[in-house]
Structure formats: C-alpha cells, structure tokens
C-alpha cells in the first residue's frame, strides 16, 4: 500500500507500466486512489466507448472541412496506440501538430453545430496533447438515452475560475453524415486558462485519458441562450447517466500530502475510539481530547493543511451539489491525490463526534461552509442512493440543504437545484434571457413553492432583519467571530447582489439565518390553517399579533476580537455576547431568577433545540441549563443563587456554546412588552411586533409601515424568532388576540 508521500507524478510514467499494471492495482493505491476504471479503447474494442457508428447527429448541413472515414480511423489508431516513452510521445505529438497550421491565428474559431433535440448532448475526448500542453479534442453529438450501454462517459465537476484569463485549445466536430463517419478540421476554442490547466492535469494523471467526458464550459454553447436554458434542465440526468463523476477540487499544493496523511490518521483514530458508553449513549470528544488522540496541538501544521484541503472554492459552489449527489460513482481529486464519495462521508460523522468543523473554523472561517457542504452532499447522496422512503426532494427542502452555496449567476440558486427535485415539477423553466431578472426568478419560485406546499418553509429564509452586505458579520467580510472571510474576497461568486425583493421573498443568493426545527409548534394546533394569498408582489398573511419588542441587545458598541485557536467557551466574543444578553434581561427581571424563568432563558438561547427527538438531541434538557450555569459569566451575573455548585465537562460546554453561538451569530436577545425573552433577527428594532401565523413553527417579527392597502395593515417581514412562552401551540396566540389579514411587501 502506498502512502500519500510515496505517490509520484505521472508525468514520467510510461504507458508500458500502465499496460503491465492491473486495473485494480492502478485504481487502489492506498486510501488515495488514482481512478481509471475504464476498458482501454482500441480499434478491436470499440464497444468500450460510445461507438462512432451509433452517434445520433442532429446536423442537417454538409461539413465545411470533411475527411474520409479511413483518415478518421487512421487518426484514432495513432491517438490510441501511443509510444511507451513519454518524451517520444511528446515528440510524435509535436510532429503531428506540425501538420496543422503554423499559427493559432491561421485556425478558424470553433463553430458549434446545433444540437437539434433536447435529448442530444455533446461529449469530448482529448485526442492528443502537444509538448507545450496544447490540447486537441474531439467533440461528438450523442442521444443521452443511448448512453446506458457500453462503458459510458465521465462527467467533470469543477470551478471555472477566473474567466478573464483565457487560454486556447483546438477542437473539432466528429459526426455521422448518412453512414459515413465525418471529422472536421480542428478549430480554435477559447476557455478559461484554469479549465485548460485542469484538463491537461487530468489527462497526464490518466483520469480522462482515452475517455469520453462531459464538461459544461465546452459541451454547452455558452453563447446560445436558448440552448443553455434547455440544456440546464438536463444537467441532473447528464450526471445521473455518467459512469463516473470526477470532482476536481483543485490542483495539488504544498500541504496536500500532509492533509491526506492527516485524513488517514483521523480515519484510524475515530475507528479505534469507542462509539458509545456503558449505557449505549453516543460518546463525544472534546477538542482537547481530539488533539491528544491525534498527537497534535492547535498550532500543528496538520490542521492548517486540512483547512486548506477543504476550503477550495469548489466546496462553495451551488452547481456541485447535484454534480456530487447524482452520479453513481464520485471521485474527489486534488492533483495526484483522490478520495471517494465513501471516504468523504466520514467527515460528517467525525464532525458529529467532535465538532471538527469548529476546530477547522479557528484556522479559516470558511471551513464552516465547507463542512456544511460536505455534510449536505453526504446526506442527499445517502437518501437518494438508498431509496429512503422518507426522502422528499422538494424545492423548499433543497434551498435550505444547499444554503451557503453560491453561483456566479444568482438565478442559478434556483435553476441549479432543479436536477435534485424528486419528481416534483413546479413548472420552473430556466430562462437566461436578460429580461428575466433575479427578482422575477426568486419571487416566482417562492410563490410556486408556497402554493404547492402550504407553509412557511421557504419564507423562513426571508426577512429584512438579517445581514444584507455580507454573510455573517456586521462589517463587510467579517464572520460572527469577527474574523476575515477570505473566500468572500477570493471567489467572485461570493459577491452580493442588491435586489428589490419583497420582504417575504428570500434572497437565495445569500446565506440563510436559521430554519426552525420541526419540534417547534408556535403556530400548530387545531385552529384551521388559513392559506396565504398573493397579489402581485404582495402577500396576504393571516396572523395573530401578540406582542411588541421593547428592549434589544446593542450591537453598535465595540466588540472584542475572537481569540486565536481557543475553545468556544474561552472566546472573548462568546463571553461578550452572553454578558450583554444577561445584562439586558436583568433590567426587566432582576436576580435571582426562578427556575422556570431561567429555563426559558437558556432554551431561548438555543432555540429550544434540546427538545428535538431523543435520537437527535445532544443532551437532556437539564444538562444545557447546568452547563450554562457553570460558566463564569453566569456565576458573575448573580442570576442564580446556587450557580456556584453547577459543574460541566469540556464536551458539554463546547457543544452547548457552539449551538448557542450558531444562533447568536444571526439573532439578538430581546424583551417584549409582556416581559417575555425572545431571540429575534439581528436587525429587529424596538417597536417591531411579534406575530404567530397558523401553520408556522415559530413566531415571526413584523414591522409596520404605517400604511394600509385595501383596508389592511401593510407590514414588512423582519424574520423568524423564538419566544419560549409562545411555543405551546396556536391556542396561546389565539388567546392574545384575533386573527388578522396582514399585507406584506
């Protein structure tokens, strides 16, 4: 078995070695596989790739530069039967290239042939590569429904990169004219240089050598809006039909080998650790314990290597969700190194056992999103591949599961999810025309989802009370620990887009704040659920207005910087947040607090997540209360007479505070006119009202505009909150007032 450090570059490997090595030996080198599971293509074994004679061409015109079928066969033989010596191969490729025009300027720009049918897709194969890494590729048209026989094709998932840095390649069309195989002359095709570099690397490492593959930047005519709109609807089926998907996370960097070694160490560590205690309960590891088990410290290079390994921009892209979920086989590639989809599924388990993502967060805040993406891909893939009877691939679920992912075109925040819908047809048709604005796409999708599935699952992501200028901080590019988010600057797709959306329509291009759990029941009960209605950009919302915000935490004062590489409970920002929340509530409720009021306080801090079903809950409810009481900031506040006797373990503090600060990053503690403590959107203001809508799981915060429309009060939707006293069903809200029709814009 090879270790990552012993793997050598493929640049100097001979094809004779490839012939002498078995397929299994070539594809399983240690935990990090060089995947190449195809049968070699030869003249005698044409069934190994989509056969040329089976091509379904929609081309009705004569080719401009046609060559005979014999010439095509000769070229194919030359391209497959390569010399065994790499240098000799480059020399012969260079000699072959000399038969092409001497200058790129002498080659005509590549012209796409019309697909002619929505069933038709294009596939590519690299026919040769010159000594200067100049690519020559062949393109065919294929009926996607005829791809199930034979060895199929590879689908590439990757990040385009900087589109302002352009490279060139040579590309030709090959298709059927009657019964004759036709190949046109090579023509020049431009595409991002980073994509060219990726293709060269994948070819040299034999991942796509002699294989047909699909790649969106070339197989879609990006300049043809009608074709692009039609083909985007097929993206899901293209990746489902692929025999394998290669996820090109990025090139190998200096620390990649160390990251792979550390991945293996984590795999062995968690496999050896006991999973449950004597009572059968899950055992969790604190950060200190994990550092000890892995023989590392906060400053060890392994953690930074892992962070760099997992924070490549690929992990922040929306399209990659379906590209990694739908294929039968998925290989994640970092230059020479690779992990399978099964390997990647280990990370969510490690994170559950030890809050691993929070440890990586200390090195780079964008790890939070990468960890979420890896977990959601594993979740979606598991549910689809195992035909989970409870799987529901509907839009309002997908927008939350894919929350945090980004797309260069903000309309793709909807279009990029259509391939993951589980047989649900909302009638959404991709339309990339200039007249179809982001506002139109988001508003239409929200209406369709709320109409098909009555409820507030999509609307929970809306509201004017969340961050608008960045993802999670109060200053541009800062996170809730007030650390820079380098990915927001490095990835142009992270740019925010100013929109004029109605307040009840989510801005799908930004990170959502929080989806209330199924265990919450503020709007549940026997009161009939009144359906919402739409009037253009206005939403008519049935609601009980039950309270008003009178006190709010102050986030305008200076806040401390997060500590570097420390436990959550030691972080200065965490202490600052809890101290301010306690002082605010004490102005209305002087200490000492009664046990019931204290319980409502700590449940509010965590959105009452401890009431989740027992198979999901991290701790019994009482442990959360004891954990908070054991913190120095609570003992100093004097709210509890016996707080000095409360103790907790490092694991308990870590998990409670991670949960509390996850909600606290978006929300602020408030006090209502009734004296209730609430957790509301950060930009809630004094005077905003608390309302409960029939069918909604959590209370909502509304802001009156002071105007009316058709005799109804006109409000803006601020966002979703939590008030413990309102979490016992709709009858509580009904006892406070009458049902009103409120108009939201």
C-alpha positions in Angstrom: 0.0 0.0 0.0 1.3 3.4 -0.9 1.4 6.3 1.4 0.5 9.7 0.0 4.0 10.9 0.3 5.3 8.0 -1.8 3.0 8.7 -4.8 5.0 10.1 -7.7 3.9 12.3 -10.6 2.5 10.6 -13.7 4.5 12.8 -15.9 7.4 10.3 -16.2 5.3 7.1 -16.1 5.4 5.1 -19.2 2.4 3.6 -20.9 4.2 0.2 -20.7 3.8 0.4 -17.0 0.1 1.1 -17.5 -0.2 -2.0 -19.7 1.6 -4.2 -17.1 -0.4 -2.9 -14.2 -3.8 -4.5 -13.4 -6.8 -2.2 -13.4 -7.3 -2.8 -9.7 -3.7 -2.0 -8.9 -3.9 1.2 -10.8 -7.2 2.4 -9.1 -6.5 1.5 -5.5 -3.2 2.9 -4.4 -3.7 3.3 -0.6 -6.6 5.3 0.6 -5.9 7.8 -2.2 -7.0 6.3 -5.5 -5.9 7.1 -9.0 -9.2 6.2 -10.5 -9.1 4.8 -14.1 -11.7 2.0 -14.2 -12.4 2.0 -18.0 -11.5 -0.6 -20.5 -8.8 0.6 -23.0 -10.3 1.8 -26.2 -8.9 0.2 -29.4 -10.0 -0.5 -32.9 -10.8 -4.0 -31.9 -12.8 -2.9 -28.8 -15.0 -0.1 -30.0 -17.8 -1.1 -27.5 -15.7 0.4 -24.7 -16.8 3.9 -25.6 -20.0 5.3 -27.3 -19.4 3.8 -30.8 -19.0 6.3 -33.6 -21.4 4.4 -35.8 -24.1 4.9 -33.1 -23.9 8.6 -33.0 -27.2 10.4 -33.2 -26.4 13.6 -35.2 -28.9 16.4 -35.5 -26.7 18.1 -38.1 -28.5 18.7 -41.4 -25.8 20.7 -43.2 -22.7 19.5 -45.0 -19.4 19.8 -43.1 -17.1 22.6 -44.2 -13.9 20.5 -43.9 -14.7 16.8 -44.2 -12.3 14.0 -44.3 -12.8 10.3 -45.2 -13.7 7.6 -42.7 -10.3 5.9 -43.4 -8.5 9.1 -42.4 -10.5 9.2 -39.2 -9.7 5.6 -38.4 -6.0 6.3 -39.0 -6.1 9.3 -36.7 -7.9 7.3 -34.0 -5.3 4.5 -34.2 -2.5 6.9 -33.9 -4.1 8.7 -30.9 -4.7 5.4 -29.0 -1.6 3.4 -29.8 0.8 5.8 -28.2 4.5 5.3 -27.8 5.6 3.9 -24.4 8.2 6.6 -23.7 6.7 9.9 -22.6 9.3 12.1 -24.3 9.0 10.1 -27.6 5.2 10.5 -27.3 5.6 14.3 -27.0 7.9 14.4 -30.0 5.5 12.5 -32.2 2.6 14.7 -31.0 4.7 17.7 -31.8 5.4 16.3 -35.3 1.7 15.6 -35.8 0.9 19.2 -34.7 3.3 20.5 -37.4 0.8 19.2 -39.9 -1.6 21.8 -38.5 -1.5 25.5 -39.5 1.7 27.1 -38.1 -0.1 29.8 -36.2 -3.2 29.8 -34.0 -4.3 32.9 -35.9 -4.5 30.7 -39.0 -7.1 28.5 -37.4 -10.8 29.4 -37.7 -12.7 29.9 -34.4 -14.7 26.8 -33.4 -18.3 26.7 -34.5 -20.9 24.7 -32.6 -23.3 22.6 -34.6 -26.9 22.8 -33.4 -28.0 20.0 -31.1 -31.4 19.9 -32.8 -33.0 17.9 -29.9 -33.3 18.2 -26.1 -32.3 14.6 -26.0 -28.9 15.3 -27.6 -25.7 16.2 -25.7 -22.1 16.7 -26.6 -19.2 14.6 -25.4 -15.5 15.3 -25.7 -12.3 13.3 -25.8 -8.7 14.5 -25.7 -7.1 13.2 -28.9 -3.6 14.4 -28.2 -1.5 16.9 -26.3 1.5 18.7 -27.6 4.8 19.2 -25.9 3.6 22.6 -24.7 0.5 21.1 -23.2 -1.7 22.3 -26.1 -4.9 20.3 -26.3 -6.6 18.8 -29.3 -10.1 17.5 -28.6 -12.8 15.7 -30.5 -16.5 16.5 -30.0 -19.4 14.2 -30.8 -23.2 14.5 -30.5 -24.9 11.7 -28.7 -28.5 10.8 -27.8 -28.3 10.8 -24.0 -30.8 7.9 -23.8 -28.4 5.7 -25.8 -25.7 6.1 -23.2 -26.7 3.3 -20.9 -25.0 0.6 -22.9 -21.2 0.3 -23.1 -18.7 2.0 -20.6 -20.4 5.4 -20.7 -18.6 8.7 -20.1 -17.1 10.8 -17.3 -18.8 14.0 -16.1 -16.5 16.7 -14.7 -17.4 18.8 -11.7 -15.1 21.8 -11.1 -14.9 25.5 -10.6 -14.4 27.7 -13.7 -12.0 30.1 -12.0 -11.0 33.5 -13.3 -12.7 33.9 -16.7 -10.6 37.0 -17.5 -7.5 34.8 -18.0 -8.2 32.9 -21.3 -6.4 30.1 -23.0 -6.9 28.3 -26.3 -7.2 24.7 -27.5 -8.0 23.0 -30.8 -11.4 21.4 -31.1 -13.1 19.5 -34.0 -16.6 18.1 -34.6 -17.0 14.4 -35.4 -20.4 13.2 -36.5 -22.3 10.9 -38.9 -23.3 12.0 -42.4 -25.5 9.3 -43.6 -23.5 6.1 -43.0 -20.1 7.9 -43.2 -18.1 9.0 -40.2 -17.0 12.6 -40.7 -14.4 14.6 -38.9 -13.9 18.3 -39.5 -10.6 20.1 -39.2 -9.5 21.4 -35.9 -10.6 24.9 -35.0 -9.6 27.3 -32.2 -11.7 27.3 -29.0 -11.1 29.8 -26.1 -11.9 28.9 -22.5 -10.6 29.9 -19.0 -7.0 29.0 -18.6 -7.7 27.3 -15.2 -10.0 24.9 -17.0 -7.4 24.2 -19.6 -4.8 23.5 -16.9 -7.3 21.1 -15.2 -7.8 19.1 -18.4 -4.1 18.8 -19.0 -3.6 17.6 -15.4 -6.4 15.1 -15.6 -5.0 13.8 -18.9 -1.5 13.5 -17.6 -2.6 11.7 -14.5 -4.6 9.3 -16.7 -8.0 10.1 -15.3 -9.6 11.1 -18.6 -7.1 9.6 -21.0 -8.9 7.7 -23.8 -12.2 8.5 -22.2 -15.2 10.4 -23.4 -16.2 13.1 -20.9 -18.8 15.9 -20.4 -17.7 19.3 -19.3 -20.2 22.2 -19.2 -17.8 25.0 -20.4 -17.3 23.1 -23.7 -20.3 20.8 -24.1 -22.8 23.7 -23.8 -22.7 26.5 -26.3 -22.5 29.2 -23.6 -23.2 31.9 -26.1 -26.5 30.4 -27.2 -29.1 31.5 -24.5 -31.8 29.2 -25.8 -29.6 26.1 -25.9 -28.1 26.9 -22.5 -31.6 27.3 -21.0 -32.7 24.0 -22.5 -29.6 22.1 -21.5 -29.5 23.3 -17.9 -32.7 21.3 -17.4 -30.8 18.2 -18.4 -27.9 18.7 -16.1 -29.2 16.3 -13.5 -29.8 13.5 -15.9 -26.4 14.0 -17.5 -24.7 13.4 -14.2 -27.0 10.5 -13.3 -26.1 8.8 -16.6 -22.4 9.3 -16.2 -20.5 6.2 -15.3 -18.3 8.3 -13.1 -18.0 11.9 -11.9 -14.7 13.4 -11.3 -14.8 16.3 -8.8 -11.7 18.4 -9.5 -11.5 20.2 -6.2 -8.2 21.8 -7.2 -4.6 21.3 -8.0 -2.2 19.8 -5.5 -0.5 22.4 -3.2 2.4 22.1 -0.8 0.3 20.8 2.1 -1.9 18.4 0.2 0.1 15.3 1.0 0.1 16.3 4.7 -3.7 16.8 4.6 -4.2 13.4 3.1 -1.9 11.8 5.7 -3.9 13.6 8.4 -7.2 12.4 6.9 -6.0 8.9 7.2 -4.9 9.5 10.8 -8.4 10.8 11.6 -10.0 7.8 10.0 -7.9 5.4 12.1 -8.4 7.5 15.3 -12.2 7.6 15.0 -12.4 3.9 14.0 -10.5 2.9 17.2 -12.3 5.2 19.6 -15.3 3.7 21.4 -18.6 5.0 20.0 -20.9 4.6 22.9 -20.7 4.4 26.7 -21.9 1.7 29.0 -25.5 3.0 28.7 -25.4 2.9 24.9 -25.2 6.7 24.5 -23.0 8.3 21.9 -19.6 9.3 23.2 -18.4 12.8 22.1 -14.8 14.0 22.1 -13.8 17.5 23.3 -11.3 19.5 21.2 -8.6 18.8 23.8 -9.3 15.1 23.6 -9.1 15.0 19.8 -5.8 16.9 19.9 -4.5 14.4 22.3 -5.7 11.4 20.3 -4.2 12.7 17.1 -1.0 13.9 18.9 -1.4 17.4 17.6 -1.9 20.9 19.0 -3.9 23.9 17.9 -0.8 25.2 16.1 0.1 21.9 14.4 0.5 22.1 10.6 -1.9 19.2 10.1 -4.9 21.4 11.0 -3.9 24.2 8.6 -3.3 21.6 5.9 -6.7 20.1 6.4 -8.3 23.6 6.3 -6.6 24.4 3.0 -7.6 21.0 1.8 -11.3 21.6 2.4 -11.7 25.3 1.7 -11.1 25.2 -2.0 -13.8 27.3 -3.8 -15.4 24.1 -5.2 -17.0 23.5 -1.8 -18.8 26.8 -2.0 -20.4 26.3 -5.4 -24.1 25.6 -5.8 -23.9 23.5 -9.0 -21.6 21.0 -7.4 -24.4 19.8 -5.2 -26.2 17.8 -7.9 -22.9 17.0 -9.6 -21.7 15.2 -6.5 -25.0 13.8 -5.4 -26.5 12.3 -8.6 -23.7 10.2 -10.2 -23.3 6.5 -9.4 -19.6 6.9 -8.6 -17.8 10.1 -7.5 -14.1 10.7 -7.1 -12.7 13.9 -5.4 -9.4 14.9 -6.9 -6.7 17.2 -5.5 -3.9 16.9 -8.2 -2.4 13.5 -7.8 -4.5 12.6 -4.7 -8.1 11.5 -4.5 -10.8 10.4 -2.2 -14.0 8.5 -3.0 -17.5 9.6 -2.0 -17.4 7.0 0.6 -14.3 8.5 2.1 -15.9 11.9 2.2 -18.9 10.6 4.0 -16.6 10.0 7.1 -16.3 13.8 7.7 -19.9 14.4 8.9 -19.5 11.6 11.3 -16.2 13.0 12.7 -17.9 16.4 12.9 -20.8 15.0 14.9 -18.4 13.2 17.3 -16.1 16.1 17.9 -17.3 19.4 16.4 -14.4 19.0 13.9 -15.6 21.9 11.7 -15.4 24.3 14.7 -11.7 23.3 15.1 -11.1 24.0 11.5 -13.1 27.2 11.8 -10.4 28.5 14.1 -7.9 28.4 11.2 -10.3 29.7 8.5 -13.9 30.8 8.9 -14.9 29.5 5.5 -14.4 25.9 6.9 -17.9 26.3 8.4 -19.4 26.4 5.0 -17.2 23.7 3.5 -18.1 21.4 6.4 -21.8 22.1 5.8 -21.5 21.4 2.1 -19.7 18.1 2.7 -22.4 17.0 5.2 -25.3 18.0 3.0 -23.8 16.2 0.0 -23.4 13.0 2.1 -27.0 13.4 3.4 -28.5 13.9 0.0 -26.5 11.2 -1.6 -27.3 8.7 1.1 -31.0 9.4 0.8 -31.2 9.1 -2.9 -28.9 6.1 -3.4 -30.6 4.1 -0.6 -34.1 4.9 -1.9 -35.1 6.2 1.6 -38.8 6.1 1.8 -38.9 9.3 3.7 -36.8 11.2 1.1 -38.5 14.3 -0.1 -36.6 16.2 -2.8 -38.7 19.3 -3.0 -37.6 22.8 -3.6 -38.2 24.2 -0.1 -36.0 21.5 1.4 -33.3 21.8 -1.2 -32.9 25.6 -0.8 -32.1 25.0 2.9 -29.9 22.0 2.4 -27.9 23.8 -0.2 -27.9 27.1 1.8 -24.5 28.7 1.8 -23.6 27.6 -1.7 -23.0 30.2 -4.4 -23.5 30.7 -8.1 -22.0 33.2 -10.5 -25.4 33.8 -12.0 -27.7 34.4 -9.0 -30.6 32.8 -11.0 -28.8 29.5 -10.7 -29.6 29.5 -7.0 -32.9 28.1 -8.2 -32.0 26.6 -11.6 -29.1 24.7 -10.1 -31.5 22.7 -7.8 -33.9 21.5 -10.4 -32.0 18.4 -11.1 -32.3 17.4 -7.4 -36.1 17.6 -7.3 -37.6 14.3 -6.6 -40.2 14.1 -9.4 -41.7 17.4 -8.5 -42.5 19.7 -11.4 -43.1 23.3 -10.2 -43.2 24.5 -13.8 -40.0 26.4 -13.4 -38.2 26.7 -16.8 -34.7 28.0 -16.8 -34.6 31.3 -18.7 -31.3 33.1 -19.0 -32.6 36.0 -21.1 -31.7 39.5 -19.9 -35.4 40.3 -19.3 -35.8 37.6 -16.7 -34.5 39.3 -13.6 -33.2 37.8 -10.4 -36.2 39.3 -8.6 -38.6 37.6 -11.1 -36.9 34.2 -10.6 -36.9 34.3 -6.8 -40.4 35.7 -6.4 -41.8 33.2 -8.9 -40.0 30.3 -7.2 -41.3 31.4 -3.7 -44.9 31.6 -4.9 -44.8 28.2 -6.6 -43.2 26.5 -3.6 -45.7 28.0 -1.1 -48.6 27.2 -3.4 -47.6 23.6 -3.9 -46.6 23.0 -0.2 -48.6 25.3 2.0 -46.5 26.5 4.9 -43.5 28.8 5.6 -40.5 26.6 4.8 -39.3 28.8 2.1 -40.4 32.1 3.7 -38.3 31.3 6.8 -35.3 32.3 4.8 -36.7 35.7 4.0 -36.8 39.0 6.0 -35.2 42.4 6.3 -33.7 41.6 9.8 -30.7 39.6 8.5 -27.4 40.6 7.1 -27.5 42.2 3.7 -24.0 43.3 3.0 -22.2 40.1 3.9 -22.7 36.6 5.1 -22.4 36.5 8.8 -20.9 39.7 10.2 -21.7 43.3 10.9 -18.8 44.6 8.8 -18.1 43.7 5.3 -16.2 40.4 5.0 -16.3 39.6 8.7 -17.8 36.5 10.4 -19.6 36.3 13.7 -16.3 35.8 15.4 -15.2 39.0 13.7 -12.5 37.2 11.6 -12.0 38.0 7.9 -13.7 35.6 5.5 -11.0 35.3 2.8 -13.3 33.3 0.5 -15.6 36.3 0.1 -12.8 38.2 -1.5 -11.2 35.3 -3.4 -14.3 34.0 -5.0 -16.2 36.5 -7.3 -19.3 34.4 -7.0 -19.5 35.4 -3.3 -20.3 38.9 -4.4 -23.7 40.1 -3.0 -26.3 41.4 -5.4 -28.5 44.3 -4.4 -32.1 43.4 -5.1 -35.5 44.9 -4.6 -37.2 41.7 -3.5 -40.4 41.8 -1.4 -39.5 41.3 2.2 -41.3 37.9 2.2 -39.2 36.5 -0.7 -35.8 35.1 0.4 -32.7 36.3 -1.3 -31.5 32.9 -2.3 -28.1 34.2 -3.2 -27.2 34.9 0.5 -26.8 32.6 3.4 -30.0 32.0 5.4 -30.1 32.6 9.1 -32.0 29.6 10.6 -34.6 27.1 9.7 -36.9 26.5 12.8 -36.9 22.8 13.8 -39.9 20.5 13.4 -40.1 20.3 17.2 -41.3 23.9 17.4 -45.1 24.4 17.5 -45.9 28.1 17.9 -48.4 28.1 15.1 -49.6 24.5 15.4 -52.8 23.2 16.8 -56.5 22.7 16.0 -57.0 26.2 14.6 -57.7 25.9 10.9 -54.7 26.9 8.8 -55.6 29.8 6.6 -53.9 29.7 3.2 -51.8 32.7 2.2 -52.7 34.6 -0.9 -50.7 36.6 -3.5 -51.5 39.8 -5.2 -48.6 40.6 -7.4 -45.6 41.3 -5.1 -47.9 41.5 -2.0 -48.5 38.6 0.3 -51.7 38.4 2.3 -50.8 36.7 5.6 -53.2 35.5 8.3 -51.6 36.2 11.7 -52.2 36.9 15.4 -50.2 40.0 16.5 -49.4 39.1 20.2 -46.6 41.3 21.5 -44.1 44.2 20.8 -40.4 44.4 21.2 -39.4 46.9 23.9 -35.7 46.0 24.6 -32.9 44.9 22.2 -29.3 44.0 22.6 -26.9 46.7 21.4 -24.6 45.6 18.6 -23.4 49.1 17.8 -20.8 49.2 20.6 -17.3 47.9 20.0 -17.0 44.1 20.3 -13.9 42.1 21.1 -11.9 40.2 18.6 -12.2 36.4 18.6 -9.4 34.6 20.4 -7.0 32.7 18.2 -7.4 28.9 18.2 -9.2 28.6 21.5 -12.2 26.7 22.8 -15.6 28.3 22.2 -16.1 28.9 25.9 -12.8 30.9 26.1 -13.6 33.1 23.1 -13.9 36.8 24.0 -16.8 37.3 21.7 -18.8 34.5 23.2 -18.3 35.9 26.7 -19.3 39.4 25.4 -22.5 38.1 23.8 -23.6 36.2 26.9 -22.8 39.1 29.3 -24.8 41.6 27.2 -27.7 39.2 26.9 -27.8 38.7 30.7 -27.5 42.4 31.5 -30.3 43.2 29.1 -32.7 40.7 30.6 -31.7 41.7 34.2 -33.1 45.3 33.5 -36.6 43.8 33.3 -36.1 40.7 35.5 -33.8 41.5 38.5 -32.0 38.5 40.0 -32.3 36.0 41.4 -34.3 34.3 38.7 -36.8 31.5 39.3 -36.0 28.0 37.9 -38.9 28.3 35.2 -37.7 31.7 34.0 -34.1 30.6 33.9 -35.2 27.6 31.8 -37.0 29.8 29.4 -33.8 31.9 29.1 -31.4 29.1 28.2 -33.9 27.4 25.9 -34.3 30.7 24.1 -30.5 31.0 23.6 -30.6 27.6 21.8 -33.9 28.0 20.0 -35.0 25.1 22.3 -33.0 22.6 20.3 -32.8 20.3 23.3 -36.4 19.3 22.7 -35.6 17.6 19.5 -36.3 13.9 19.3 -34.1 11.8 21.5 -32.1 10.3 18.6 -31.0 13.8 17.5 -30.7 15.6 20.9 -27.1 16.1 22.1 -28.0 16.3 25.8 -31.0 16.0 28.1 -32.6 19.5 28.7 -31.3 19.8 32.2 -27.7 19.4 31.1 -28.0 22.5 28.9 -29.2 24.5 31.9 -26.5 23.2 34.2 -23.8 23.8 31.5 -24.8 27.5 31.1 -25.0 27.9 34.9 -21.4 26.6 35.3 -19.9 29.3 33.1 -18.0 32.1 34.9 -20.0 34.8 33.0 -23.3 33.4 34.5 -21.8 33.0 38.0 -20.7 36.6 37.9 -24.1 37.8 36.9 -25.8 36.7 40.1 -29.0 35.5 38.3 -28.9 32.1 40.2 -28.4 31.7 43.9 -26.8 28.3 43.5 -24.8 28.7 40.3 -21.5 28.1 42.1 -22.4 24.5 42.6 -23.0 23.8 38.9 -20.3 22.0 37.0 -19.9 20.7 33.5 -17.4 18.9 31.3 -15.4 20.4 28.5 -17.5 18.5 26.0 -20.8 19.8 27.4 -19.6 23.4 27.4 -18.2 23.0 23.8 -21.5 21.6 22.4 -23.8 23.9 24.3 -21.9 27.1 23.4 -21.4 26.0 19.8 -25.2 25.7 19.5 -25.9 28.9 21.3 -23.4 31.0 19.3 -24.6 29.5 16.0 -28.0 31.1 16.7 -26.4 34.1 18.3 -24.4 34.9 15.1 -27.7 35.9 13.4 -30.0 36.7 16.3 -30.2 39.1 19.2 -31.8 38.7 22.6 -34.8 40.9 23.2 -37.5 41.5 25.8 -41.1 42.1 24.9 -43.8 44.4 26.4 -45.1 41.3 28.2 -41.7 40.6 29.8 -41.0 37.6 27.6 -37.5 36.9 26.5 -37.0 36.3 22.8 -34.4 35.6 20.2 -35.1 37.7 17.1 -33.3 38.7 13.9 -30.3 40.8 14.5 -31.7 43.9 12.9 -35.0 43.9 14.7 -35.8 47.3 16.2 -37.8 48.4 19.2 -41.5 48.7 18.2 -41.5 45.7 15.8 -44.3 43.3 16.6 -44.3 39.5 17.4 -46.9 37.6 15.5 -47.9 33.9 15.2 -49.3 32.6 11.9 -51.4 29.4 11.8 -49.2 26.6 10.5 -45.9 28.4 11.2 -43.5 26.6 13.5 -42.0 29.7 15.1 -43.2 33.3 15.8 -42.4 35.9 13.2 -41.3 39.5 13.6 -43.2 42.1 11.5 -42.5 45.8 11.0 -45.4 48.2 10.4 -45.0 50.7 7.5 -47.8 52.8 9.0 -49.7 52.4 5.7 -52.7 50.3 4.6 -53.6 48.5 1.4 -57.2 47.8 0.6 -58.1 48.5 4.3 -55.4 46.0 5.6 -52.3 46.9 7.6 -49.1 47.0 5.5 -46.1 45.3 7.1 -42.6 44.2 6.2 -41.4 40.8 7.1 -38.4 41.1 9.5 -37.7 37.4 10.0 -38.3 34.4 12.3 -37.7 34.4 16.0 -38.2 32.3 19.2 -40.3 33.2 22.3 -40.5 30.3 24.7 -43.9 31.2 26.0 -45.4 31.1 22.5 -44.0 27.6 21.8 -47.0 25.6 23.1 -49.4 25.9 20.1 -51.6 28.3 18.3 -54.1 28.5 21.1 -51.6 30.6 23.1 -51.6 33.2 20.3 -55.3 33.0 19.8 -55.9 33.8 23.5 -53.9 37.0 23.0 -55.8 38.5 20.1 -57.8 37.9 16.9 -56.7 36.6 13.6 -55.9 39.5 11.2 -55.2 39.7 7.5 -51.8 41.4 7.2 -50.4 42.5 3.9 -46.6 42.1 3.4 -44.4 43.7 0.8 
